[in-house]
Amino acid sequence: MEFLVNIKITWPSAIPEDERVRLRRAEVALASELGKSGKLIRMWRVPGRRENWGLWRAEDPTQMHEILTSLPIWPFMDVEVHSLGVHPVDPLSLQAE
């Protein structure tokens, strides 16, 4: 299944900058692994915000939840997940015919 995921990050002011740096590095490392494994397909930044949209793949919504909650910055995320289905006029699907 594919999922379109919107993630907004809100850092509490009580978190020291060195901890934020550590979490960001861990996030980048895990995102790289998720990309290599085919779970994270694409990622787009929302300019001027601590927000992104990503195209993800998982076996089902439960696995998608498990992937998201494994992210180091999970406790500071506001996440919105949209399940995606195949559309009959998707240009990519039409090319395969």
Secondary structure as GFF3:
##gff-version 3
##sequence-region A 1 97
A	DSSP	beta_strand	2	9	.	.	.	ID=ss1
A	DSSP	alpha_helix	17	36	.	.	.	ID=ss2
A	DSSP	beta_strand	40	45	.	.	.	ID=ss3
A	DSSP	beta_strand	51	57	.	.	.	ID=ss4
A	DSSP	alpha_helix	61	70	.	.	.	ID=ss5
A	DSSP	three_ten_helix	74	76	.	.	.	ID=ss6
A	DSSP	beta_strand	77	84	.	.	.	ID=ss7
A	DSSP	alpha_helix	91	95	.	.	.	ID=ss8
###
